[in-house]
Amino acid sequence: MRRTTAWGAVAVVTLAIFSASCSAGSDSRNPGGTPAVASRPVSSAPTAEPSPPLIPTATPVEKVRDAFAGLQATLDDSCTPADCAYFLRRVFDELHRLDDAMKASEKGPNHFAEPIKLIKELDTQVGSDQSFENLKEHQDALIATRNKINTWMQGHPDDYR
């Protein structure tokens, strides 16, 4: 008797599952007959606390040639009214990416003494204020530093090829 009751329970569960899947397929909102998938409403309210941004623990420093390519990409750009803030920030950032790459290069910072010195001189002029207004005030020095480093690098093709 016990065996029959167990089989009866299995049959009831199977029938319930089959019945639920069939009724999901015949939903008027789902005319294709494929089983509907229940979903939770998406809330626009933020969850408890936003998670902090992911910060890499050991970011490998770029190769000099890759960082120099980023700086070279700014050569054909200029400070136009529509994108001057972006342009000056990008030149500043590209110079510092190159500075980091040169300092971490297997050739050592002494090999890149001249461009590193130029960036340090620029940083002395710009100071810690990297706002658009301050970068705009030091635009000539920023562009001159970029151009001098470009010229120096062109004289050292083995460093970027």
C-alpha positions in Angstrom: 0.0 0.0 0.0 2.8 2.3 0.8 4.3 1.7 -2.6 1.1 2.7 -4.3 0.8 5.9 -2.3 4.4 6.9 -3.3 3.6 6.3 -6.9 0.4 8.2 -6.6 2.3 11.2 -5.1 4.7 11.1 -8.0 1.9 11.0 -10.5 0.2 14.0 -8.8 3.4 16.0 -8.8 4.1 15.1 -12.4 0.6 16.1 -13.4 0.9 19.4 -11.5 4.2 20.2 -13.3 2.7 19.2 -16.7 -0.4 21.3 -16.1 1.6 24.3 -15.1 3.8 24.2 -18.2 0.9 23.7 -20.5 -1.0 26.6 -19.0 2.1 28.8 -19.3 2.3 28.0 -23.0 -1.3 29.0 -23.6 -1.1 32.4 -22.0 -2.8 35.0 -24.2 0.1 37.3 -23.7 2.4 34.6 -25.1 0.7 33.5 -28.3 3.7 31.6 -29.6 3.0 28.8 -27.1 6.5 28.9 -25.6 6.6 28.7 -21.8 6.4 32.1 -20.2 9.2 33.1 -17.9 8.3 34.8 -14.8 10.3 37.9 -14.0 10.6 40.3 -11.2 9.9 43.9 -11.8 13.0 45.9 -12.2 13.2 48.7 -9.7 14.9 52.0 -10.5 15.7 52.6 -6.9 19.3 51.9 -5.9 20.0 48.9 -3.8 21.4 49.3 -0.3 24.8 50.9 -1.1 26.4 51.0 -4.5 29.5 48.8 -4.7 32.8 50.6 -5.0 34.5 50.7 -8.3 36.9 47.9 -9.1 40.4 49.0 -8.6 43.1 46.8 -10.1 45.7 45.8 -7.5 48.7 45.4 -9.7 48.1 47.2 -13.1 50.9 46.5 -15.5 52.4 49.6 -16.8 52.1 50.2 -20.6 55.0 49.8 -22.9 56.6 53.0 -24.0 55.6 52.5 -27.6 51.9 52.1 -26.6 52.0 55.2 -24.4 53.8 57.2 -27.1 51.2 56.1 -29.7 48.5 57.7 -27.4 50.5 60.9 -27.2 51.0 60.9 -31.0 47.3 60.6 -31.5 46.9 64.1 -30.1 49.2 65.7 -32.7 46.5 66.4 -35.2 44.1 67.7 -32.6 43.9 71.2 -31.3 42.0 73.3 -28.7 38.8 74.2 -30.5 35.9 75.8 -28.6 33.9 72.6 -28.8 36.5 70.3 -27.2 39.3 72.4 -25.7 38.8 70.9 -22.2 38.8 67.4 -23.5 41.9 68.1 -25.7 44.0 69.7 -23.0 43.1 67.0 -20.5 43.9 64.3 -23.0 47.4 65.8 -23.8 48.1 66.1 -20.0 47.0 62.5 -19.4 48.9 61.1 -22.4 52.1 62.8 -21.2 51.7 61.2 -17.8 51.0 57.8 -19.3 54.2 58.1 -21.2 56.0 59.3 -18.1 54.9 56.3 -16.2 55.8 53.9 -19.0 59.3 55.5 -19.3 60.0 55.2 -15.6 58.9 51.6 -15.6 60.7 50.7 -18.8 63.4 48.0 -18.7 65.7 50.6 -20.2 65.3 52.5 -17.0 64.4 56.2 -16.4 68.0 57.4 -17.2 67.5 56.4 -20.8 64.5 58.7 -20.9 66.0 61.4 -18.8 65.1 64.3 -21.2 61.4 63.6 -21.7 61.0 62.8 -18.0 62.6 66.1 -17.1 60.3 68.0 -19.5 57.2 66.4 -17.9 58.5 67.3 -14.5 59.1 70.9 -15.5 55.5 71.0 -16.9 54.2 69.6 -13.6 56.0 72.3 -11.7 54.3 75.0 -13.8 50.8 73.4 -13.8 51.0 72.5 -10.1 48.3 70.3 -8.5 45.4 72.2 -10.1 44.4 70.1 -13.1 41.2 72.1 -13.8 40.4 73.2 -17.3 41.0 76.8 -16.4 44.6 76.0 -15.1 45.4 73.7 -18.1 44.1 76.4 -20.4 46.4 78.9 -18.7 49.3 76.6 -19.3 48.2 75.5 -22.7 51.4 76.8 -24.5 53.7 74.9 -22.0 51.5 71.7 -22.4 51.7 71.7 -26.2 55.4 72.7 -26.2 56.1 69.8 -23.9 54.2 67.4 -26.1 56.0 68.6 -29.2 59.4 68.4 -27.6 58.8 64.9 -26.4 57.5 63.9 -29.8 60.7 65.3 -31.4 62.9 63.5 -28.9 61.0 60.2 -29.4 61.3 60.5 -33.2 65.1 60.6 -32.7 64.9 57.3 -30.7 62.8 55.1 -33.0 64.0 51.9 -31.2 62.0 53.1 -28.2 58.7 53.0 -29.9 58.9 50.4 -32.7 
